[in-house]
Structure formats: structure tokens, C-alpha cells
Amino acid sequence: MNLDIVFKKNKDWIKRKLNEDQNYFEKLGEGQNPELLFIGCSDSRVTAEELMGLGPGDAFIHRNIANMVIGTDLNAMSVVEYAVEHLKVNHVVVCGHYGCGGVKAAMQSADLGLLNPWLRNIRDVYRIHNKELNAITCEEKKYERLVELNVQEQCVNLIKTAAIQKAVRGRGLIVHGWIFDIHTGDLVDLKIDFESILNDIREIYHLD
């Protein structure tokens, strides 16, 4: 890629925005007030704002390999804390996608170097749900189901955090688990039954 093209496209974008609204960048500079935090995958095909039909300022975005929410990841935890405590978002979305390279890599018995500690968290999702996954004979269906279960477990990891629990109780914040179907462009709400899932761990993770 010739990077000069990027700067040309930037100028074209500025012109389009100013044609739509002469005060666009003045408004953008006044600050942000997003309604949702979107935690997605770093995959170059999964552009968060575009797939939701949103623009700058509409969503606070965090992306990493396979849309993980790991308690020891200070980057992710700082994003959650800032979005929930300071930006006061009312919705937190974990969005996975079919065709996820991180999830596929985690399904392989291979030494992937620096990626190993990160992928171990996805392999733990497989371990937790191994009975369901091992009962699926079609490898592609198993792969897609692991993508969905990974979203579910990352949502549970979110709900374990103090910031999320306080916001749920204090202002009714809602956690959502979504899938982006890369083959059709559809966003799918997994409609996860968090109450049922959390019953078994509430005694350990619930905060007063």
C-alpha cells in the first residue's frame, strides 16, 4: 500500500464532512459522550463503527485479538473503568466474529510463541465447554460455536468486575454478547442468559 493514499483519503474525508456540516470538527473537539463501549477483535475486516452504522463519538472502542476481557490485562481493564466510571456508558458490548483467526489458532495444538499466554485464555473457554464442543462433529460448526462461547465467557468476565457490577446496580448498565457474521454482514445478538450462568458463581464474585 502506498501510504500517500491514506493522507489523500483523509483530505477527501475532511471535505465530505465539512460539506455535510461546516461545524463538524468544532463539535468533535467539544468532547465525547458515547452510549456504549464496544469490545471487539483486532481483525482488519471487523471495523467497529462501520458495522454498527455509527460515527465518531458514538461508541468507545477497545479491540484486541479475539475480543478478550482478561482481568490481568491492564489495557482492557483501564478501558472498562474509564468507559463505565467516567464516560458513563449504559451498554457494554463484547462482539466476536465468525472466521476469527485468534479462536482458530487456539484450537490448534501448536506452539505459537508470544501468542501462547493470550490464546491460553481461549483454550480455557474450550476446556470449560468441552462436552458441548466435542459433541459437535462438524469442525466448522465447532469453530463457530467456540467463537460464540468465547463471547459469552468474556461477557461473564466483564460482569465479574467491580466497575460493571456497580454500574448495573446503580444505573442499569447492560452487558451484551454479539457476533458479527463476516460472511453476511449481519450483527447477531446471542441473547445470553446471564442470570442463569451467573447463579453458580454469584457467591464468589458478587460485591456488596
ZIRA-V350537 format. One line per field, one symbol per residue. ss: DSSP state (~ for helix, > for strand, _ for the rest). phi: phi as a letter, one per 20 degrees, with the letter a starting at -180 (. if undefined). burial: 1 if it has 24 or more other ideal C-beta (glycine too) atoms within 12 Angstrom, else 0. A space follows every 50 residues. Layout:
ss: ???
phi: ???
burial: ???
This chain:
ss: ___~~~~~~~~~~~~~~~~~___~~~~~_______>>>>>>______~~~ ~~______>>>>>>_________~~~~~~~~~~~~~____>>>>>>>___ ~~~~~~______~~~~~~~~~~~~~~~~_~~~~~____~~~~~~~~~~~~ ~~~~~~~~~__~~~~~~~~~~__>>>>>>>______>>>____~~~~~__ _~~~~___
phi: .efffffffffffgffffffbfdgffffffpcbfecdddcefgfedegff femdcgnebedccbfmlecdgeefffffffgffeedelfdccddcebfnf fffffffeebedmffgfffgffffffffdfffffeeefffffffffgfff ggffffgfffffffffffffcmgcecdcceefecnfeceflfefgffegf dgfedfdf
burial: 00000000000000000000000000000000010111111010010100 11000000111111111111000001101110110011111111111111 11111110000000000110111011001000100000000011111111 11111111111011101100001111111111000011010101001100 00000000
